[in-house]
């Protein structure tokens, strides 16, 4: 299983920018998150999930994005749980 999320365009792998940070490189905890992304989610759905404010993720009472959650080093299991919850509601 790849640590990075990718999609294929014309036989070439594409690695979305949301999984990288200028200082950190690959986001910490990304492997556990990538494993939970449903195959049915396309690149836009996945990007939207990772870069949209999530009310279930807060720092100092303010919602943050799953991407930011990982950048600041918080538990990636929480992101995996949110992905599972959203995938279940997609069905």
C-alpha positions as CSV (number, residue, x, y, z in Angstrom):
1,X,0.0,0.0,0.0
2,X,1.4,3.4,-1.0
3,X,1.9,6.0,1.6
4,X,0.7,8.6,-0.9
5,X,-2.7,9.0,-2.5
6,X,-2.6,9.1,-6.2
7,X,-4.9,8.8,-9.2
8,X,-4.1,7.8,-12.8
9,X,-4.4,10.1,-15.9
10,X,-3.4,8.5,-19.2
11,X,-1.3,5.7,-17.5
12,X,0.5,8.2,-15.3
13,X,0.2,8.6,-11.6
14,X,-0.7,12.0,-10.3
15,X,-0.1,12.9,-6.6
16,X,-2.4,15.7,-5.3
17,X,-0.8,18.7,-3.7
18,X,-2.9,18.5,-0.5
19,X,-0.8,15.7,0.9
20,X,2.4,17.8,1.0
21,X,3.6,20.7,3.1
22,X,6.4,23.1,2.3
23,X,8.2,22.5,5.7
24,X,7.2,18.9,6.4
25,X,7.2,17.3,3.0
26,X,4.7,14.4,3.1
27,X,2.0,15.1,5.8
28,X,2.6,13.2,9.0
29,X,0.2,10.3,9.5
30,X,-0.9,10.3,5.9
31,X,-0.5,6.5,5.4
32,X,-3.4,5.7,7.7
33,X,-5.6,8.3,6.1
34,X,-4.8,7.1,2.5
35,X,-5.8,3.6,3.4
36,X,-9.3,4.8,4.3
37,X,-10.1,6.8,1.2
38,X,-12.8,5.0,-0.7
39,X,-11.9,3.9,-4.2
40,X,-15.2,5.5,-5.3
41,X,-14.0,8.9,-4.3
42,X,-12.4,10.6,-7.3
43,X,-9.7,13.2,-7.0
44,X,-12.0,16.2,-6.6
45,X,-14.1,14.5,-3.8
46,X,-10.9,13.5,-2.0
47,X,-9.3,17.0,-2.4
48,X,-12.6,18.6,-1.2
49,X,-12.7,16.5,1.9
50,X,-9.0,17.1,2.8
51,X,-9.1,20.9,2.2
52,X,-12.6,21.9,3.5
53,X,-13.2,23.1,7.1
54,X,-14.6,20.1,9.1
55,X,-16.8,20.9,12.1
56,X,-15.6,17.6,13.7
57,X,-12.0,18.9,13.8
58,X,-11.3,21.9,16.0
59,X,-8.4,23.7,17.5
60,X,-9.2,26.3,20.2
61,X,-12.9,25.8,19.3
62,X,-12.4,26.7,15.6
63,X,-12.9,24.2,12.8
64,X,-9.9,23.2,10.7
65,X,-9.4,21.1,7.6
66,X,-8.2,17.5,7.7
67,X,-5.1,18.7,5.9
68,X,-4.3,21.2,8.6
69,X,-5.1,18.6,11.3
70,X,-2.3,16.5,9.9
71,X,0.1,19.4,9.4
72,X,-0.1,20.3,13.1
73,X,0.6,16.6,14.0
74,X,-2.8,15.6,15.5
75,X,-4.0,12.0,15.5
76,X,-4.6,10.8,11.9
77,X,-7.1,8.1,13.3
78,X,-9.6,11.0,13.7
79,X,-9.4,11.7,10.0
80,X,-9.7,8.1,9.1
81,X,-12.9,7.9,11.2
82,X,-14.3,10.9,9.5
83,X,-13.6,9.4,6.1
84,X,-15.4,6.2,7.2
85,X,-18.4,8.2,8.4
86,X,-18.7,10.2,5.2
87,X,-18.2,7.1,3.0
88,X,-21.1,5.4,4.9
89,X,-23.4,8.4,4.3
90,X,-22.4,8.4,0.6
91,X,-23.9,4.9,0.2
